[in-house]
Amino acid sequence: MMPNITRGDRMAGLMTYLVGAGRANEHTEPHLVAGDAAMMAWHDDAELDRDSALAIARHLDRPRKAFDVDVKGGHVWHCSLSLRAEEGTLTDEQWNAIANDFVREMGFDDHEGTKAPCRWVAVRHGVSKNGNDHIHIAVNLVREDGTKAPIHMDYKRAQTVARALEVAHGLESLESVQADRATRGYDPAEREAQARCRARSKYERNRQSAGTDAPEWAQLDGAQRQVLIGAEMRADQPRYLLSLKVRGCAEASADEGEFVRRMRREGLIVRPRYADGRTDVITGYSVAERPTAGERPIWYGGGNLGRDLTLPRLRDGWPDTPTGASDAAAEWNAAKRGRRVIAPGREAQEPNPEQWTRSSEELTALVDRLRSVPIEDRSTWATVARQTAGALAAWSNATEETPGDLAAASEALSRSAQTYQRTVRPQQAGTVAISGAAMLLASAVRGGQGAVAQAAMIRSLLTLTQAVYAASVAASQARQARLLAEDTRARLSRVRAALPAPMMSSDAAAQQQAATATIERAPLDAEAQAVLERVRASQARPATEIGSPVPNRVQPAERPKTPQPRLPGRDGIER
């Protein structure tokens, strides 16, 4: 279960949005599933409209207005609790229990009677456009007595409470938190802005090439524009395509300068970020796809493409030589100015057949060494996943005209590399053989010579993927293991079948099946375990301990009267 918190100061605006049609008309039958006692006594589970939403907003806002309290950052605390689409949907009764437990553990509704409660509601309006069942919780941070509810570290606390509620209510655990990793998601506004830009430029380009009297983009009505924007929203997003190319270039490169040159060979526009007042010290970078006529480039920093694609983390995989920094700075500056590369390297050379054989043997030896790596060593396993994902990305960039199975397999593996902390260097982990394989795969061609060598390489990459899968199973990371087992391995098998490849040996196939072990839920940390025990204790209480549905009478606090100074009269006597 994923909590997503926002703040604001317009309760009426939030409520009218929650009962409205939504951005994609996905809001259906909006109704209350939970709320404070008075709110649930006045409103049942009937479908809400704009008038009822405004009435609810007035009820929620009354303490703040009565006491005239200002809350820095806004008094409206909004949190959505969402499930994965694969989990299906819950009943209103289940969401009611989850919402009450969540609000109580966040400190907004104190049933112990030590603090005045906050006014709040939980609204449900069907699944999202991506199929996620969810609810929205709106809380007024000004309590019934005019005091403010503390929200210090509410993001971290919400994650802790969510982990406890997953166990208490039998929900699927969010493994990205337990595994200390998460991929970069797409903000809806980001997707829509990109789609709108692409749809407009494509429409104007087609209109001009056709030479018809079709209206301009600005003259189209909203419905027509939305259809064109929706079509672009369903297409591959630029960030996904960029991350695929950058990941492949990074893993296939032996140093930073080669990384810059490979990105330029892939048709990317490269822009370095300098240290203050310097042009020879590079601290970061941005890349963009070369735009089509009429479009503007959409720039992304390395960190926005992936946590493992920032320049400091990429540098961990390259040797630190005396001339490496200056050579790389020269390539960065040439890329920024659109000049030729300074010193072409191995990216422009064709590898010999002996390198393919040697690389496959090195990968086989690497798999043998990985058997001694502890499961708890997440840093090393993340390094292996990142490098393997990069090798597949390099192969996809070289052989797939449009992103296909190799690209999808690379994306799935890259999820295991998205750690919050920097991983171990490949040299220390002994995994430099994967970088060598990535270099060879980046030079692969579609069919023809080298197909057999590529087929031999896929067996080694399948074995590496299997090793990451087995580590995920042993670490109780169920979702990642399932993704690697069901999707990645299937995709790589299809790629292998399309090549004149030798079949996998029976021993290797047996190892694949033996890795499918029983997956247990990872234990909670101490803080989440304490929350879970409180939730279970509250669930055991009798139903008579529910607060009164009659709202507390909100009485504004009496303002202290400022004494007026006594002014002396003409005779000098104070009156």
N, C-alpha and C positions, 0 to 999 in steps of 0.2 A: 504494500500500500504506500503510495507516494503522496506526502503532503506538499502543497504549494501555497506559500503565504504571500499576500500582498497587503498594503496599507493604503488608506485614503481618508477622506473627510466628507464624502457624499454617500450617506446611507441610502437615500432615495434613489440615487443613480445606480448603485449596486443592486438593489432589490428589483428595480425595473428591468435591468439587464437579465437578472436571473429568471424572471418570469417571461421575458421576451422570446423572440424566435431564435436568437443566437446568430453568430456570424455566418453559419452555413445552414440555417434553419434546422439545426439539430435538437433544439429544445422542444420537447413534447411533454404535455401534461405536467407542468411544473407544480409541485405541491410540497408541503412541509412534511418532514419525517421526524423532526425533533425540534426542541426549543425550550426556553424557560417555561416554568409552570403556567404563568399567566398567558403566555402566547399560545400554548397548546390547549388551554381551556377555551380560548376564543376562536381558534382556527382548527378545523379538522384537516383531513387529508384531501379536501376538495381541491380541484384545479384552481390555481391562482391567476388573477388577472392584474392589470395595471393598478386599478383602484385598491385591491387588497394588498398589493405590494407597497403602495404608498402608505396605507394604514399601518402595515407592519413596520415600515421604516420610521414612522412617527412614534410608534410604541418603543422601538429600540433606541431612538434618539432622545427620549424624554429626560432621562437623568442628566445627560450632558447639557441640554438646554436649560433645565431647571436650575442647575448649579453653576451654569456659565463657565464650564471647565474647558480649557484648551489643552490638547494633547499634542506634543511635538511629533510631527510625522503623520498626524491624522488619528482620529479616535475610532475609525472603522477598521477592524481587524478581520481580514477575509482569508480563509484557508479552504482549498479544495482537497478532498481525499479521494484518490483515484486508484482503481484496480487495473491490472493488465487485462487486455482484451481476452486473453486466453483463460482468465479466471471465470468468465461468465458474469452473471449479475446476481446481486443479493436481493433479499426481500426488504420491504420498508421496515419491518420489525428488526431485522439485522442491522440496517443502517441506523435505526433509532438507538440501539444499544451501543454501537460504535461511536456515534456522535456524542452521546451523553458521557461515555467513558473518556473520550478525547477532550471534551470541554472541561470536565472535572480535573483530569490530570494536568491540563495546561494551566490550571489555577483560576479559571474564569467563573466556575460554579462550585462554591464550597459547601458541601452538604454537612460539614462538621459544625458549621455555625460560627466559625471564628472570623469570617470575612463576609461582607455584603456581596451578593452575587452580581454578575454582569447579565445584561439582557442579551439574548442570542437566539438565532434560529438556524436550522439546517434545511436546505432546499435540495430537492432532487428533481431533475428534469430529463431523465432518460440518459442514454449513453452518448458519449462524444462522437464526433465524426470519424474518429479512429476506432470506435467500438469499445471505449473504456467506460465501465460503470463507475459513477462517482457521485459525490454530494458536495455542496458548497455550504460552509459554515460562516455566518456573519455575526460578529461580536462587537458590542459597544464597549470600549475599554474604560469608560467611566462607570463605576459601580453604582448601585442603588443609593449609596450614602454620599456620592460625590467624590470618592477617592478613585485613584487611577489603578488599574490592574497592571502589575509589572509584566513587561514583555522582554526583559533582558535575556538574550540568547534564546529567543523563541524559535528560531530556525533549528538549532541543535536539539532543543527540548522536544519539538514536534517530531523530529526523526526518532528520538528515543522512545517517545510515547507510541509512535506508529509501529516500531519493532515489537513492543510489548503487546499491542492490540492484535498484531498478526498472529501471535501465539494464542492469546486469549480467545480469539474468535475463529481460529482455524483457517486463517488466510495464508496465501503464499508469501514467503519471506522475500523481502527486497535484498537480493544478494549483493548489489553494488555497494551498499553501505557496509555489510560485513566483510566483503572482500577489499574494501578501500579503493574502489575504482568506479568510474562512471564516464560514459561517453558524452560528447557535446550534443545537446539536443537542439532542435530547431524551434525558435520562437515563432508563434503564429504570425506576428507582424513582419518578421523577417521573410518568411515564406511568401506572404502576400505581396510585400513590396517588390521582391524579386520577380514574382510571377506577373505583377502588373507592368513592370518595366519591360519584360520580355514580350508580353502580349501586345503592348502598345507599339513597340518597335516592329514586331512581326506584322501586325495589321497594317501599319503605315507603309512598310516595305512592299507588302503584297498589293496594297491599293495603288501605289505608284507604278509598280511593274505591270499591273493589269491595264492601267490607263482608263479606268472607268470613272463614272461620276459618283462612286461610293462616298458616303459621308466620311469626314475626318473622325479621328478617335474621339475628340472632344464633343462631337455632335451625336455620338451614339448614346442611347439611353442606358440607364444603369444595368438593366437586365442583360442587354447585349454585351456590355463590357464584362459583366460578371461571368458569363459563359466562356468568353475567351480567357479570362484570368483563371477560371477553374480548370480549363484544359492545361494551362501551364503549371498549375499547382500539382497536377498529377504526374508531371514529367520529373525526370531526375533533377535534383537540386544542384546548383553549381558547387556548393560546399562538398558534397559527396564526391563529385568528379574531381575536384581539386585535391582533396585529401588522398584519393587513390593515386594520382600522378605524383604528388609530393612524397608520399610514403614509399612508392617504388623507386623514385630517384634517390631518396635518402639512403635506402638500404643498399642500393647498387653502387654507391659512391664510396671511394676509399678515403676521401678527404672533403673538406668544405668547398674547395674550389671546383672539384668535380661535381658536387651537388648542384652548384649554381649552373654549371654548363649543361648538366642533364635536364634541369628544369627548362632551360631555354630551348633545348632540342625537342622537348615535349610541347613546345608552342606556348608556354606560360610567360606572362609578363611578371618580372621580378623587381621588387623595390626593397632595398635594404633600409634598416633603421639604425642611425648612427648614435654614438655617445655624444653628449653635449659638447659642442664646439670641435668635434673631430670628424674626419672623413675616412680615417684609417682604422677605426674601431667600430665593428658591427655588433650591435646588441640584439637585433631581431630582424625579422623580414616580413614582407607581405607579398602575396601572389594573387594573380587574377588570370582568368581565361581571356585569350585575345578576343575582344568583342566583335560581333557581327556589325555590319554597316548600320548606323543609326542607333546603336546601343552604347552604353557606357560600361567600362570594366567594373566588375564588382570585386573589391579587394577584401582579402581575408588574411589576418595574421596567422602565423604558425600555430599559436595556442588556440585559436578558434577552429582550426582544422582537426586538432587532436591534442590531448595533453602530452602525448609522446612526440609531438612534432614541433615543439618549441625549439629555438636554436640552441639554448643551453643543453637540453636533453639530447639533441642530435649530435652535438659536439662530443658527448660522452662516448659515442661510437667511433670517433675518428681519432687517429694519433695526433698528439700535440708535438709538432716539429718546430724548429726555430724559424723556418720560412713559411710555415703553413698559414699563419694569420695574415701576413702581408700578401701572399699569393691569393688567398681568398678575398681579401679586401679589394684587390685589383679586379677580380672577376665580378664582385658585387658592383663596383663602380662602373664597369663596362656594361653590365646588364641594366643599370639604372639609366645610363645615357644612350642605350640602344646601340652600342658599338660591338664590334666583333669580339669573340672570346680572346683572351690574352694568350693562353697556352693550352691548345687542345690536348686531351689525354686519351685514356683507354676507352672512353665513351664513343670515340670515333673509330675504334679498331675492331676487327673481327676476331673473336677468340678461336684458338685452334682446338681440334677434337680432343686432344689429350687433356685439356682443362676440364671438359665435361666429365670425363671418366674420373679424374682426380677429385673433382668436387663431389661427385656421388659417393666416393669412398670416404671422404671427410665427413659428409653428412651421416653416413652409416656409423662411423666411429663416434660422432657426437651423440647419436641416439643411445649408444652403449654407455656413454658417460652420464647421460641424464638419468639413468636408472639409479645412480647413487646420490642424486640431488634430493634433499628432504622436501616433503610436501609443504612444510611450513615456510620454505624459502620462496615467498611470493615474488620477491624482487627478481630472482633468477628466472622463474617461470614466466613472469611478465616480459622479461627480456627475450626469451625464446619465442613467445607469442608475437611480440612486436617484430622481431626479425623475420619470422616465418610469414607474417602478414605482409611485410615489405617485399619479400621475395615473390609472393604470389601477385602483389600489385605490380611489380616490375614486369612479370610475365604477362599480366593482363594488358599493361600499356603497350607491350611489344607485339602481341598477337591478336588481341580482341579489338575489332573495329568499333564496337560499342560494348560497354561493360557487360560481361556475362558471368559465367560460373566462376571463373578465376577471381573476378572483382568481388563477387558476393562472398566467396570463401575468404578473401583477404579482409573484408569488412567484419565478418564474423570473428575471425581470429584477433583482429585489432581491438575488440572489446576487452579482451583479457590484458591488453597492454595499457589501458587507460587508467593508470594509477595516479593517485594524488601526489605521491612521493617519487623522487627520481629513482630509477631502477639501477641495478648493478651494471657496470660497464661490460660490453661484450668480451673485451680482452680478459677481464677478471673471471667472467662466467665461462670462458672457453668456448664461446659460440661464434667465433669469427667465421667459421666455415659457412654459416648461413649467408653472410654478406658476400662471400665469393660466389655462392650459388645465385644470389640475386643479380650480381653483375653479369653472369652468363645468361640468365633468363631475360635480362633487359635487352640483350642483343639477339634474342631468338627471333626467328622469322616464322611467318604463317606457312606451315607445311614445308615441303621440299627437303633439302638437306638439313640435318640436325633434328629431324622429328624423332628418330629413335633415341637420340641422346636426351631429348626432352622427356620422352616416355620413361626413361630410366630415372630421370630426376624426379618425376611425379611420385614414384614409389617412395623415395626418400622423404619428400615433403608430406606424403600421407602418413608415414611413420612418425614424423615430427608432430603432425597434427594429433595423431593418436596419443602421443606422450602428453601433450597439453590437455587433451581430453581426460586421460587417466588421472592427471594431477587435479583437475577440476572435480572429478568424481570423489577422489580421496579427500579433498578439502570441503566437501559438502556444498559445492557451488552447483546446485542442480540445474539451474537455467542455462548457465554457460556450458555445462557438460552436454545438456540436451541439444543446444544449438550446434556445438561442434560435432556431435554424433549424428544427428539427423540431417543437418543442412550442409555443413562444411564437407564432411566426408563424402556425402552423396554427390556434391558438386565436383569435388576433385576426382571421384570415380568416373563421372561422365567425361571429364577432360581426359583421363587416362584411356578410357574406352575409345575415344576419338583418335588416339594416336596408335601407331604400331608398337604397342608397349608389351613387354613380357608380363604375364600374369603374376599377381602377388603370390608368394609362396604360401603353402599351407600353414607354416609356422607363424608368419606375419598375420594371416587371417585369424588364426586362433588367438593371437595376442589381442587383436581388436575386440573379439567377443569376450575375452576374459576380463577386459577393462570395465565392462558394464557391471558395476557393483550397486548394491543397495545404497540409496542416498538418504541421509538423515539430515534433519534441520540443525544448522549450526547453533551452538549455545549463545544466549544473550549475554551482553556485558552486564556488569553489576548494576548500573543505573537503570537499564531497561528491565532487568529482573526485579528490581524493587518496584518499578511501576506496574509490572505484571502482577505482583503479589497484591498490590493495592486494588487493582482492577478486579481480581478474583475475589478479594474480600468484599468489595462493594457489590459484586454480583450475588453474593451469598446473603445479603441483607434482605429483610422482608420488604415487600412493596409499600408498606405503610410509612416508610421513612421518606417519601417523596415530599417535596416542599409544597406549600399552599399555592393553589392556582390564583388566588386573589393577589393582585399586584400590590407591592408595598406603596404606601402613599409617599410620593416624592415631595419632600418639603425642602425648599431652598434654604440653605443655611443663612442665618441672620448675619448681615454684614455689620461689622463693628462701626459704631458712629464715631466720627472724628470730632473731638471737642473743639468748639469754636473759641478762639482767643477773645478774652474780655478786653475791650478797648476803653481806654480812659476817656471821660467826658471833658468838657471844656474846663471844668473846675478841678481836673486831675484825679477824680474819683472813678475807679473802675465800675462799670455798670454791665 
